[in-house]
Amino acid sequence: MKDTIHIWPMEPVEENERILISAMIENKNELPFHLWFSLPSEEKENITNLCDPFAIATIFYGMKSGNEIMVHGQVSPALLRNLEEFQAVWTSWEPSRYKKIDIKATIEVEPKHYTPANNSIMAFSGGLDSCFTAFQHKKDFCGRLKCNITSAIMVHGFDIPLCDIEGFKRAFEKSKTILDDINVKLIPMATNFRDLKDHWSHSHAGGLGASLSLFQKNFENGVIAGSFSYNSLDLNIGWGSNPLTDLFLSSERFKIINDGSRYDRVEKLKYLCESWPFALDYLRVCWKGEQLDRNCCKCEKCIRNILCFYALGKKLPSCFKFDITLKQIENVIVPDLAVLFEYKCCLNAARSGGINEPWVKALERGIRKNEMRLNGKGLVWKKIKNKLAVRTRLKKLNSNLCGKGLEILEGAIK
């Protein structure tokens, strides 16, 4: 018989001009976990009294354990239906990691007296994707898909750890400077969601969806900037936020929208260079540097974004304090095929623009190396080299071993 994960919503706590929205999570054989979201007190009129955010936040936690979830509060039936389909996708993508579970609530009723608001809220990190999404909706670049984005949240505890208080403050000010320019309010938010220890490359969509859905009382949509373009999605199925599953984090009254997947990274940057160059000096794309409020210009993500500027023949903005070397370009380690596709987009843009500088050759070599590695050839060759190294060491012992002894040892490593 399966155990049950119980989610007990707690009364909001208001202190020091912040309001804490939280729930206690009880799972058999584990210590209770206090999941919380902290926001400025001035946002309390926007915060829902539904438990939808906690149902979304714990979906991967539940699928990982295989235990059903019981939410002791009111949850949208439409959201619960969508979460069943959400699970169907993820359990087919990652069958060894996740199991389909039942999610129930003590009250499964859509809220009454609901008048849809004509405004949207988005998740904003200060990176290229979120800048593109914010600007294209404010400037009617997306036609009939336009959302009236009036506010955005920047979440402390996602890419910047909760312990780095000053780093988040500096990063927030940069993002606020960007959004002030287009009259979008930026709300500082914090959560210990990552302490659930879920697989972050999968579960970050749940964290974003939960954070946005807290605001469903006075917003109609929650917008998530897409990370990858449609023409690369088949290369990277297991990425948490994507156009297929983000939609299944929606309820009847609050829709989660994945935005911008019609464009690759180079196309997004080209649009910003031409239409909103102001934002480029404040971009923050890095999440691996020693100081997470700025770009390290060393990690894969920084290298990838710098190459996009190269590919368009653009000068690096001041947010990148250092240039990259040919060695960095050639030896960059790309995490997966979808990210490698973005490097190929850079290469194609450079060729289309007639750019024939040394970095283009370095990028070609880097792409070939990563193709071999990501297709498994690099891993196999590493194993072969290791095996050859062992065999070489054995042969050096030949002078101290009889021929038969060497044959036995060589046979042991075959």
C-alpha positions as CSV (number, residue, x, y, z in Angstrom):
1,M,0.0,0.0,0.0
2,K,1.3,3.4,-1.0
3,D,1.9,6.1,1.6
4,T,0.4,9.5,1.4
5,I,2.2,12.9,1.4
6,H,0.1,15.4,3.4
7,I,0.3,19.1,2.6
8,W,-1.0,21.3,5.4
9,P,-1.3,25.0,4.4
10,M,-0.4,27.4,7.2
11,E,-1.8,30.8,8.1
12,P,0.1,33.6,6.4
13,V,2.6,35.4,8.6
14,E,3.3,39.1,8.2
15,E,6.5,40.5,9.6
16,N,9.1,43.2,8.7
17,E,7.1,44.3,5.7
18,R,7.1,40.7,4.3
19,I,4.4,38.1,4.1
20,L,5.2,34.4,4.4
21,I,3.0,31.9,2.6
22,S,3.8,28.4,3.6
23,A,2.7,24.8,4.1
24,M,4.0,21.8,6.1
25,I,4.8,18.7,4.0
26,E,4.6,15.4,5.8
27,N,5.9,12.3,4.2
28,K,6.3,9.0,6.0
29,N,9.9,8.1,7.1
30,E,11.0,11.7,6.5
31,L,11.1,14.8,8.7
32,P,8.3,17.3,8.1
33,F,9.4,20.0,5.6
34,H,8.3,23.6,5.9
35,L,7.9,25.0,2.3
36,W,7.6,28.7,2.2
37,F,7.4,31.7,-0.2
38,S,8.2,35.2,1.0
39,L,6.9,38.4,-0.7
40,P,6.6,42.1,0.1
41,S,3.5,42.7,2.4
42,E,2.2,45.2,-0.2
43,E,1.5,42.2,-2.5
44,K,-0.9,40.4,-0.1
45,E,-4.0,41.6,-1.9
46,N,-2.7,39.7,-5.0
47,I,-2.0,36.5,-3.2
48,T,-4.5,33.6,-3.6
49,N,-6.0,31.7,-0.7
50,L,-6.1,28.6,-2.9
51,C,-3.6,25.8,-2.4
52,D,-2.8,25.5,-6.1
53,P,0.8,26.7,-5.6
54,F,1.6,23.9,-3.2
55,A,0.0,21.3,-5.5
56,I,2.3,22.5,-8.3
57,A,5.4,22.9,-6.1
58,T,5.2,19.3,-4.9
59,I,4.4,17.5,-8.1
60,F,8.0,16.3,-8.8
61,Y,8.5,15.5,-5.1
62,G,5.5,13.2,-5.2
63,M,6.4,11.6,-8.5
64,K,9.9,10.9,-7.3
65,S,8.6,9.1,-4.1
66,G,5.7,7.4,-5.8
67,N,3.4,8.4,-3.0
68,E,0.0,10.1,-3.5
69,I,-0.5,13.7,-2.4
70,M,-3.3,14.9,-0.2
71,V,-3.7,18.7,0.0
72,H,-5.6,19.8,3.0
73,G,-7.2,22.8,1.4
74,Q,-8.9,24.1,-1.7
75,V,-7.4,23.2,-5.1
76,S,-8.7,23.9,-8.6
77,P,-10.2,20.7,-10.2
78,A,-9.0,22.0,-13.6
79,L,-5.4,22.1,-12.2
80,L,-5.7,18.6,-10.8
81,R,-6.8,17.4,-14.3
82,N,-3.9,19.1,-15.9
83,L,-1.5,17.7,-13.4
84,E,-2.5,14.2,-14.4
85,E,-1.5,15.0,-18.0
86,F,1.6,16.7,-16.8
87,Q,2.5,13.4,-15.0
88,A,1.7,11.4,-18.1
89,V,4.3,13.3,-20.1
90,W,7.1,13.2,-17.4
91,T,6.6,9.6,-16.6
92,S,6.9,8.7,-20.2
93,W,10.1,10.9,-20.6
94,E,11.7,9.7,-17.4
95,P,10.1,6.3,-16.4
96,S,13.0,5.2,-14.2
97,R,12.9,8.4,-12.2
98,Y,9.1,9.3,-11.8
99,K,5.9,7.4,-11.1
100,K,2.4,8.6,-11.8
101,I,0.5,9.4,-8.5
102,D,-2.9,10.5,-7.3
103,I,-3.2,14.1,-6.2
104,K,-6.3,15.0,-4.1
105,A,-7.5,17.9,-2.1
106,T,-10.0,18.1,0.7
107,I,-11.9,20.8,-1.3
108,E,-11.9,20.4,-5.1
109,V,-14.0,23.4,-6.2
110,E,-13.3,26.2,-8.6
111,P,-13.3,29.6,-6.8
112,K,-16.6,31.6,-7.2
113,H,-17.2,35.2,-8.1
114,Y,-14.2,35.3,-10.4
115,T,-13.8,38.2,-12.9
116,P,-10.7,37.6,-15.2
117,A,-8.1,40.3,-14.9
118,N,-6.7,41.8,-18.0
119,N,-3.1,41.6,-16.9
120,S,-0.3,39.1,-16.7
121,I,2.7,38.5,-14.5
122,M,6.0,36.9,-15.7
123,A,9.0,35.3,-14.2
124,F,12.1,37.4,-14.7
125,S,15.7,36.5,-14.2
126,G,17.5,39.3,-16.0
127,G,18.7,37.0,-18.8
128,L,18.2,37.1,-22.6
129,D,15.1,35.0,-22.7
130,S,13.2,36.9,-20.1
131,C,14.3,40.3,-21.5
132,F,13.0,39.2,-24.9
133,T,9.7,38.0,-23.6
134,A,9.1,41.2,-21.5
135,F,9.9,43.5,-24.4
136,Q,8.0,41.7,-27.2
137,H,4.8,41.7,-25.2
138,K,5.1,45.3,-24.2
139,K,5.8,46.4,-27.8
140,D,3.2,44.2,-29.6
141,F,5.9,42.1,-31.3
142,C,3.9,38.9,-30.7
143,G,0.6,39.8,-32.4
144,R,-2.4,37.9,-31.2
145,L,-0.3,36.1,-28.5
146,K,0.3,39.3,-26.6
147,C,-0.2,39.3,-22.9
148,N,-0.6,42.5,-20.9
149,I,2.5,42.0,-18.7
150,T,2.3,44.6,-15.9
151,S,4.4,42.8,-13.2
152,A,7.2,40.3,-12.9
153,I,8.7,38.3,-10.1
154,M,12.4,37.6,-9.5
155,V,12.9,34.7,-7.2
156,H,15.7,34.5,-4.6
157,G,16.5,30.8,-4.0
158,F,16.4,29.6,-7.6
159,D,19.7,30.5,-9.4
160,I,21.0,32.6,-6.5
161,P,21.2,30.7,-3.2
162,L,19.2,32.1,-0.2
163,C,22.4,32.6,1.7
164,D,23.7,35.1,-0.9
165,I,21.6,38.0,0.3
166,E,23.8,40.8,-1.1
167,G,24.3,39.1,-4.4
168,F,20.5,38.8,-4.9
169,K,20.0,42.5,-4.0
170,R,22.6,43.6,-6.7
171,A,21.1,41.3,-9.3
172,F,17.6,42.5,-8.5
173,E,18.6,46.1,-8.9
174,K,20.0,45.3,-12.4
175,S,16.7,43.6,-13.4
176,K,14.7,46.4,-11.9
177,T,16.6,48.9,-14.0
178,I,15.8,46.9,-17.1
179,L,12.0,46.6,-16.4
180,D,11.6,50.2,-15.2
181,D,12.5,51.2,-18.7
182,I,9.3,49.5,-20.0
183,N,7.1,50.2,-17.0
184,V,6.9,46.7,-15.6
185,K,6.9,46.3,-11.8
186,L,9.5,43.9,-10.5
187,I,8.6,42.0,-7.3
188,P,11.3,40.5,-5.1
189,M,10.4,37.0,-4.0
190,A,12.1,34.3,-2.0
191,T,11.5,30.6,-1.5
192,N,13.2,27.4,-0.1
193,F,11.6,25.4,-2.9
194,R,15.0,24.0,-3.9
195,D,15.5,22.4,-0.5
196,L,13.0,19.8,-1.6
197,K,16.0,18.4,-3.4
198,D,14.2,17.6,-6.6
199,H,16.1,17.3,-9.9
200,W,16.5,21.0,-10.7
201,S,16.7,20.7,-14.5
202,H,13.3,19.1,-14.4
203,S,11.6,20.7,-11.4
204,H,12.4,24.3,-12.0
205,A,9.2,24.6,-14.0
206,G,7.2,23.5,-10.9
207,G,9.0,26.2,-8.9
208,L,8.2,28.8,-11.5
209,G,4.6,27.7,-11.9
210,A,4.0,27.6,-8.1
211,S,5.6,31.1,-7.6
212,L,3.5,32.6,-10.4
213,S,0.3,31.0,-9.4
214,L,0.5,32.6,-6.0
215,F,-0.6,35.8,-7.9
216,Q,-3.7,34.3,-9.6
217,K,-6.1,36.3,-7.5
218,N,-5.6,39.4,-9.6
219,F,-3.7,38.2,-12.7
220,E,-5.0,36.2,-15.6
221,N,-1.7,34.6,-16.9
222,G,1.7,33.6,-15.6
223,V,4.3,33.9,-18.4
224,I,7.5,31.8,-18.4
225,A,10.2,32.8,-21.0
226,G,11.1,29.8,-23.1
227,S,14.7,28.5,-22.9
228,F,14.8,26.7,-26.3
229,S,13.3,27.1,-29.7
230,Y,10.8,24.6,-31.2
231,N,13.3,23.4,-33.7
232,S,15.6,22.1,-31.0
233,L,13.0,20.6,-28.6
234,D,13.4,17.1,-30.0
235,L,17.0,17.2,-28.9
236,N,16.4,18.0,-25.2
237,I,13.1,16.4,-24.1
238,G,14.0,16.3,-20.4
239,W,14.2,20.1,-19.8
240,G,11.8,21.2,-17.1
241,S,10.2,24.3,-18.6
242,N,9.0,23.7,-22.1
243,P,6.0,24.6,-24.4
244,L,4.3,21.2,-23.9
245,T,4.2,20.7,-20.1
246,D,4.2,24.3,-18.8
247,L,0.6,24.6,-20.0
248,F,-0.4,21.7,-17.8
249,L,0.5,23.8,-14.7
250,S,-2.6,26.0,-15.5
251,S,-5.9,26.1,-13.7
252,E,-9.3,27.4,-15.0
253,R,-8.7,30.9,-13.7
254,F,-4.9,31.1,-14.2
255,K,-3.0,30.1,-17.3
256,I,0.7,29.3,-17.4
257,I,2.2,30.3,-20.8
258,N,5.6,29.3,-22.2
259,D,6.7,32.2,-24.4
260,G,9.2,32.9,-27.1
261,S,10.0,29.3,-28.4
262,R,9.4,30.4,-32.0
263,Y,12.9,32.0,-31.9
264,D,16.4,30.8,-31.2
265,R,18.9,32.6,-29.0
266,V,20.5,34.5,-31.9
267,E,17.2,35.7,-33.2
268,K,16.2,37.0,-29.8
269,L,19.4,38.8,-29.4
270,K,19.2,40.3,-32.8
271,Y,15.7,41.7,-32.0
272,L,17.0,43.2,-28.7
273,C,20.1,44.7,-30.4
274,E,17.8,46.5,-32.9
275,S,14.9,47.4,-30.7
276,W,16.0,47.5,-27.0
277,P,19.8,48.0,-26.7
278,F,19.3,49.6,-23.3
279,A,18.7,46.2,-21.7
280,L,21.9,44.6,-23.0
281,D,24.2,46.4,-20.5
282,Y,22.3,44.9,-17.6
283,L,21.9,41.3,-18.8
284,R,22.7,38.6,-16.3
285,V,23.1,35.2,-18.0
286,C,25.5,33.5,-15.6
287,W,24.6,31.1,-12.8
288,K,28.0,29.5,-12.1
289,G,30.4,32.3,-11.4
290,E,31.7,33.2,-7.9
291,Q,29.5,36.3,-7.9
292,L,26.1,35.5,-9.2
293,D,24.9,39.0,-9.7
294,R,27.3,39.3,-12.7
295,N,28.6,37.4,-15.7
296,C,31.8,35.4,-15.1
297,C,32.7,35.3,-18.8
298,K,34.2,31.8,-18.2
299,C,31.3,29.3,-17.9
300,E,29.5,27.6,-20.8
301,K,26.4,29.9,-20.5
302,C,28.5,33.1,-20.7
303,I,30.5,31.7,-23.6
304,R,27.3,30.8,-25.5
305,N,25.8,34.3,-25.1
306,I,29.1,36.1,-26.0
307,L,29.2,34.0,-29.2
308,C,25.7,35.2,-30.1
309,F,27.1,38.8,-30.1
310,Y,30.0,37.7,-32.2
311,A,27.7,35.9,-34.6
312,L,25.7,39.2,-35.2
313,G,28.9,41.2,-35.5
314,K,28.0,43.2,-32.4
315,K,30.4,44.7,-29.8
316,L,30.0,43.1,-26.4
317,P,27.9,45.2,-23.9
318,S,29.3,46.3,-20.6
319,C,27.7,43.4,-18.8
320,F,30.5,41.2,-20.1
321,K,33.6,42.6,-18.5
322,F,36.0,40.1,-20.2
323,D,36.3,38.7,-23.7
324,I,36.7,35.0,-24.4
325,T,39.6,33.2,-26.0
326,L,39.8,30.8,-29.0
327,K,40.8,28.1,-26.5
328,Q,37.7,28.7,-24.4
329,I,35.5,28.5,-27.6
330,E,37.1,25.3,-28.8
331,N,37.2,23.5,-25.5
332,V,33.8,24.5,-24.1
333,I,31.9,21.6,-22.7
334,V,28.3,21.7,-23.9
335,P,25.8,19.9,-21.6
336,D,23.3,18.6,-24.2
337,L,22.3,18.5,-27.8
338,A,19.7,21.3,-27.4
339,V,22.4,23.7,-26.1
340,L,24.7,22.5,-28.9
341,F,22.0,23.5,-31.3
342,E,22.3,27.1,-30.1
343,Y,26.1,27.0,-30.9
344,K,25.2,25.8,-34.4
345,C,22.8,28.7,-34.7
346,C,25.7,31.1,-33.9
347,L,27.8,29.4,-36.5
348,N,25.1,29.6,-39.1
349,A,24.5,33.3,-38.3
350,A,28.2,34.0,-38.7
351,R,28.5,32.3,-42.0
352,S,25.3,34.0,-43.3
353,G,26.8,37.3,-42.3
354,G,30.1,36.6,-44.1
355,I,32.1,36.5,-40.8
356,N,35.3,34.6,-41.3
357,E,37.4,35.4,-38.2
358,P,39.5,32.9,-36.2
359,W,36.7,32.4,-33.6
360,V,34.5,30.8,-36.3
361,K,37.1,28.0,-36.9
362,A,37.4,27.5,-33.2
363,L,33.6,27.2,-32.9
364,E,33.6,24.7,-35.7
365,R,36.1,22.6,-33.9
366,G,34.3,23.0,-30.6
367,I,31.0,21.8,-32.1
368,R,32.7,18.7,-33.6
369,K,34.2,17.8,-30.3
370,N,30.9,18.1,-28.5
371,E,29.0,16.2,-31.1
372,M,31.4,13.3,-30.7
373,R,31.1,13.5,-26.9
374,L,27.3,13.9,-26.7
375,N,26.8,11.0,-29.2
376,G,28.8,8.7,-26.8
377,K,32.0,8.5,-28.9
378,G,34.0,10.6,-26.5
379,L,33.0,8.5,-23.6
380,V,33.8,5.2,-25.4
381,W,37.2,6.6,-26.4
382,K,38.0,7.6,-22.8
383,K,37.3,4.1,-21.7
384,I,39.5,2.7,-24.4
385,K,42.3,5.0,-23.4
386,N,42.0,4.0,-19.8
387,K,42.1,0.4,-20.7
388,L,45.2,0.9,-22.9
389,A,46.9,2.7,-20.1
390,V,46.3,-0.2,-17.7
391,R,47.6,-2.6,-20.4
392,T,50.8,-0.4,-20.9
393,R,51.5,-0.5,-17.2
394,L,51.1,-4.3,-17.1
395,K,53.6,-4.7,-20.0
396,K,56.2,-2.7,-18.1
397,L,56.1,-5.4,-15.4
398,N,57.1,-7.9,-18.1
399,S,60.6,-8.1,-16.8
400,N,59.4,-9.3,-13.4
401,L,56.6,-11.6,-14.5
402,C,56.6,-14.8,-16.5
403,G,54.7,-14.8,-19.7
404,K,51.9,-16.9,-18.3
405,G,51.4,-14.5,-15.4
406,L,51.1,-11.6,-17.8
407,E,48.5,-13.4,-19.9
408,I,46.4,-14.0,-16.8
409,L,46.6,-10.3,-15.8
410,E,45.7,-9.2,-19.3
411,G,42.8,-11.6,-19.4
412,A,41.5,-10.2,-16.2
413,I,40.9,-6.7,-17.7
414,K,39.3,-7.9,-21.0
